[in-house]
């Protein structure tokens, strides 16, 4: 059960960074910062349907508020049911430990992107799952805040995958606190940039094809939009190697059938 542990402090031994709510709090804060950063540019360029920042603070249960509420309820349930992993702080003291920290963060992002590729593809390809993903594609035109426009199942799967890949590294060691923090900030930043209609800030889109082309996935027209198959659109949110493999295998199968 969740127990009162006193008021938080910045003491590294028993303070705020070791509180059970620190990871979900930094994730929530990251969404707030990055959504409003890109949303500001969308408003400046006339690309947003909302004209003022104050509009997002209205106390109505829109996508942002409902996503945040569902997220924290899910975190509380997880906290009650799943024992926490024994983790270290992970603050590097030399170059080797810094390299290990980067491997922790990088491997988690790669694993998250690969796992959710399969789930995302399934939500487009399997008819009974399309209705759960349709809400995410309902925003027109797409804006940074649409990163949180999704059904409970859709958003819950993203959160669950993100939690699972942050508990342990692929080689079985518990992730450090600093690696979890870095993972959350980078993943949320990339997800938000992949949904913005603003041409800048142009940071992760410069290097990662999944981030750069995700907006085209949302812009599917005609029959592709109706069926939500997105056959020629990328399902990988960050990288592109699994989509490239999928397309290559599809073309190879077509050539074989012609022969």
C-alpha positions as CSV (number, residue, x, y, z in Angstrom):
1,X,0.0,0.0,0.0
2,X,1.0,3.6,-0.5
3,X,2.1,5.1,2.8
4,X,2.7,8.8,3.8
5,X,6.5,9.3,3.9
6,X,6.6,12.8,5.2
7,X,7.2,16.0,3.2
8,X,9.8,15.6,0.4
9,X,13.3,17.1,0.6
10,X,16.1,17.4,-1.8
11,X,18.3,15.1,0.3
12,X,19.6,12.5,-2.1
13,X,19.4,9.7,0.4
14,X,15.8,10.0,1.4
15,X,14.4,12.9,-0.5
16,X,12.4,13.8,-3.6
17,X,14.4,12.0,-6.2
18,X,13.8,8.7,-4.4
19,X,10.1,9.2,-3.9
20,X,7.8,6.8,-5.7
21,X,6.1,9.6,-7.5
22,X,9.3,11.2,-8.9
23,X,9.3,9.3,-12.2
24,X,5.6,9.9,-13.1
25,X,6.0,13.6,-11.9
26,X,8.9,14.2,-14.3
27,X,7.0,12.5,-17.1
28,X,4.0,14.7,-16.5
29,X,6.2,17.8,-16.3
30,X,8.0,16.8,-19.5
31,X,4.8,16.6,-21.4
32,X,3.7,19.9,-20.1
33,X,6.9,21.6,-21.0
34,X,7.4,20.1,-24.5
35,X,3.7,20.3,-25.6
36,X,3.5,24.0,-24.7
37,X,6.9,24.7,-26.3
38,X,5.8,23.4,-29.7
39,X,2.2,24.6,-29.1
40,X,3.6,28.2,-28.7
41,X,5.2,28.0,-32.1
42,X,2.0,26.5,-33.6
43,X,0.0,29.4,-32.3
44,X,2.5,32.0,-33.5
45,X,2.3,30.5,-37.0
46,X,-1.5,30.2,-37.0
47,X,-1.3,26.4,-37.1
48,X,-3.3,25.8,-33.9
49,X,-7.0,25.9,-33.4
50,X,-6.4,27.4,-30.0
51,X,-5.3,31.0,-30.0
52,X,-4.3,31.6,-26.3
53,X,-2.3,29.6,-23.8
54,X,-5.0,30.2,-21.2
55,X,-7.4,28.1,-23.2
56,X,-5.5,24.9,-22.2
57,X,-6.0,25.7,-18.5
58,X,-9.8,25.6,-18.7
59,X,-11.1,23.0,-16.1
60,X,-12.9,20.9,-18.6
61,X,-12.2,17.2,-19.1
62,X,-10.5,17.5,-22.5
63,X,-7.7,15.2,-23.9
64,X,-4.9,16.8,-21.8
65,X,-6.7,16.7,-18.5
66,X,-8.3,13.3,-19.0
67,X,-4.9,11.8,-20.1
68,X,-3.2,13.1,-17.0
69,X,-5.9,11.9,-14.7
70,X,-6.0,8.4,-16.3
71,X,-2.1,8.3,-16.1
72,X,-2.0,9.0,-12.4
73,X,-4.8,6.6,-11.6
74,X,-2.9,3.9,-13.5
75,X,0.4,4.8,-11.7
76,X,-1.3,4.5,-8.3
77,X,-2.8,1.1,-9.2
78,X,0.7,-0.1,-10.4
79,X,2.3,1.2,-7.2
80,X,-0.2,-0.8,-5.1
81,X,0.2,-4.1,-7.1
82,X,3.8,-4.2,-8.3
83,X,6.7,-4.1,-5.8
84,X,9.4,-1.5,-6.8
85,X,12.6,-2.6,-8.3
86,X,15.8,-2.0,-6.3
87,X,17.6,0.7,-8.2
88,X,20.7,2.8,-7.9
89,X,21.1,6.5,-8.5
90,X,23.3,5.9,-11.5
91,X,25.2,9.2,-11.2
92,X,28.4,8.5,-13.2
93,X,31.8,9.2,-11.7
94,X,34.0,8.4,-14.7
95,X,33.8,7.9,-18.4
96,X,33.0,4.2,-18.2
97,X,30.0,4.9,-16.0
98,X,28.9,7.7,-18.3
99,X,29.0,5.3,-21.2
100,X,27.0,2.7,-19.2
101,X,24.4,5.4,-18.4
102,X,24.1,6.2,-22.1
103,X,23.7,2.5,-22.9
104,X,20.9,2.3,-20.3
105,X,19.1,5.2,-21.9
106,X,19.7,4.2,-25.5
107,X,18.7,0.6,-25.1
108,X,15.5,1.5,-23.4
109,X,14.5,3.9,-26.2
110,X,15.3,1.3,-28.8
111,X,13.3,-1.4,-27.0
112,X,10.3,0.9,-26.4
113,X,10.3,1.9,-30.1
114,X,10.5,-1.7,-31.2
115,X,7.8,-3.1,-28.9
116,X,5.3,-0.3,-29.7
117,X,6.0,-0.7,-33.4
118,X,4.2,-4.1,-33.2
119,X,1.4,-2.7,-31.1
120,X,0.9,0.3,-33.3
121,X,0.9,-1.8,-36.5
122,X,-1.6,-4.1,-34.9
123,X,-3.9,-1.3,-34.0
124,X,-4.0,-0.3,-37.7
125,X,-4.0,-3.8,-39.3
126,X,-6.4,-5.7,-37.0
127,X,-10.0,-4.4,-37.5
128,X,-11.2,-4.9,-34.0
129,X,-8.4,-2.8,-32.6
130,X,-8.8,0.1,-35.0
131,X,-11.6,1.7,-33.0
132,X,-9.3,2.0,-30.0
133,X,-6.7,3.9,-32.1
134,X,-9.1,6.0,-34.1
135,X,-9.3,8.7,-31.5
136,X,-5.6,9.4,-31.8
137,X,-6.1,10.2,-35.5
138,X,-9.2,12.4,-35.0
139,X,-7.3,15.6,-34.5
140,X,-7.3,17.8,-37.7
141,X,-5.0,19.5,-38.2
142,X,-2.6,17.6,-36.0
143,X,-0.9,19.6,-33.2
144,X,1.6,18.9,-30.5
145,X,-1.1,18.3,-27.9
146,X,-2.5,15.5,-30.0
147,X,0.3,13.3,-28.6
148,X,-2.1,12.8,-25.7
149,X,-5.2,12.4,-27.7
150,X,-5.9,8.7,-27.5
151,X,-8.2,6.1,-26.0
152,X,-7.6,4.5,-22.6
153,X,-6.3,1.3,-24.2
154,X,-4.0,3.1,-26.6
155,X,-2.5,5.4,-24.0
156,X,-2.4,2.6,-21.4
157,X,-0.3,0.4,-23.7
158,X,2.2,3.2,-24.3
159,X,2.6,3.8,-20.6
160,X,2.8,0.1,-19.8
161,X,5.5,-0.5,-22.4
162,X,7.4,2.5,-21.2
163,X,7.3,1.3,-17.6
164,X,8.4,-2.2,-18.5
165,X,11.4,-1.1,-20.5
166,X,12.5,1.2,-17.7
167,X,12.5,-1.5,-15.0
168,X,15.4,-3.5,-16.3
169,X,18.0,-3.2,-19.1
170,X,17.9,-5.8,-21.9
171,X,20.8,-7.5,-20.1
172,X,18.7,-7.9,-16.9
173,X,20.1,-5.2,-14.6
174,X,17.7,-2.8,-12.8
175,X,17.7,0.6,-14.5
176,X,19.2,3.5,-12.5
177,X,17.2,6.5,-11.5
178,X,19.2,8.9,-13.7
179,X,18.6,6.5,-16.7
180,X,14.9,6.5,-16.1
181,X,14.9,10.3,-15.9
182,X,16.8,10.6,-19.2
183,X,14.6,8.0,-20.9
184,X,11.4,9.8,-19.9
185,X,12.6,13.2,-21.0
186,X,13.9,12.1,-24.4
187,X,11.0,9.8,-25.2
188,X,8.4,12.4,-24.4
189,X,10.3,15.1,-26.3
190,X,10.5,12.9,-29.4
191,X,6.9,11.9,-29.2
192,X,5.8,15.5,-28.9
193,X,7.9,16.7,-31.8
194,X,6.6,13.9,-34.0
195,X,3.1,15.3,-33.6
196,X,3.7,19.0,-34.0
197,X,2.6,20.9,-37.2
198,X,5.2,23.6,-36.5
199,X,8.4,23.4,-38.7
200,X,10.5,24.3,-35.7
201,X,12.0,23.6,-33.3
202,X,13.5,21.0,-35.7
203,X,15.6,18.9,-33.4
204,X,14.8,15.1,-33.4
205,X,13.2,15.3,-36.8
206,X,16.6,16.2,-38.2
207,X,18.0,12.8,-37.3
208,X,15.2,10.3,-36.9
209,X,12.9,9.3,-39.8
210,X,10.1,8.0,-37.5
211,X,9.9,11.4,-35.8
212,X,10.1,13.3,-39.0
213,X,7.5,11.3,-41.0
214,X,5.0,10.5,-38.2
215,X,2.9,13.6,-39.2
216,X,2.5,12.1,-42.7
217,X,1.2,8.9,-41.1
218,X,-1.5,11.1,-39.5
219,X,-2.2,12.9,-42.8
220,X,-3.4,9.7,-44.7
221,X,-6.2,10.5,-47.1
222,X,-8.9,8.6,-48.9
223,X,-9.3,4.9,-48.4
224,X,-6.1,4.7,-46.4
225,X,-7.6,7.1,-43.9
226,X,-10.9,5.2,-43.7
227,X,-9.4,1.8,-43.1
228,X,-6.5,3.3,-41.1
229,X,-4.2,0.7,-42.6
230,X,-1.4,3.2,-43.3
231,X,0.3,0.6,-45.5
232,X,2.9,3.0,-46.8
233,X,3.2,5.0,-43.6
234,X,5.7,4.4,-40.8
235,X,4.4,2.7,-37.6
236,X,7.7,3.1,-35.8
237,X,7.6,6.3,-33.8
238,X,11.3,7.1,-33.7
239,X,13.5,4.9,-35.9
240,X,12.7,3.4,-39.3
241,X,14.5,0.1,-39.6
242,X,11.5,-2.1,-38.8
243,X,9.3,-0.2,-41.3
244,X,12.0,-0.5,-43.9
245,X,12.2,-4.2,-43.2
246,X,8.3,-4.5,-43.4
247,X,8.2,-2.7,-46.8
248,X,11.1,-4.7,-48.1
249,X,9.5,-8.0,-47.2
250,X,6.2,-6.8,-48.7
251,X,7.8,-6.0,-52.0
252,X,9.7,-9.2,-52.0
253,X,6.5,-11.1,-51.5
254,X,4.8,-9.2,-54.3
255,X,7.7,-10.0,-56.7
256,X,7.5,-13.7,-55.7
257,X,3.7,-13.8,-56.3
258,X,4.2,-12.2,-59.8
259,X,6.7,-14.9,-60.7
